[in-house]
Amino acid sequence: MRVIAELPHPSCKITLFNMNQKYIVKFELGSFEQSYKLSEMDLTGGGANEVFQLLDEEFIATVVDRFKLMRDDFSAAYIRQQ
């Protein structure tokens, strides 16, 4: 897996990878990660720039909200085990 680029964002770390004719977009916030895979065949040839165009602020906001849900779910599971 090869790192193609990092997209600066104040809420989370966004890294774009390339592996086996796929782009992998990884979001990281604290100890949580979310990954999205896109086949190069599904894109029109714009490469990394085309992938970054998909990552608009509305999409990133939903990713950050999902991180909050992930944290809540994990915290609830942890509390149940005590």
Secondary structure as GFF3:
##gff-version 3
##sequence-region A 1 82
A	DSSP	beta_strand	2	7	.	.	.	ID=ss1
A	DSSP	beta_strand	13	19	.	.	.	ID=ss2
A	DSSP	beta_strand	22	29	.	.	.	ID=ss3
A	DSSP	beta_strand	32	39	.	.	.	ID=ss4
A	DSSP	three_ten_helix	40	42	.	.	.	ID=ss5
A	DSSP	alpha_helix	47	54	.	.	.	ID=ss6
A	DSSP	alpha_helix	57	80	.	.	.	ID=ss7
###
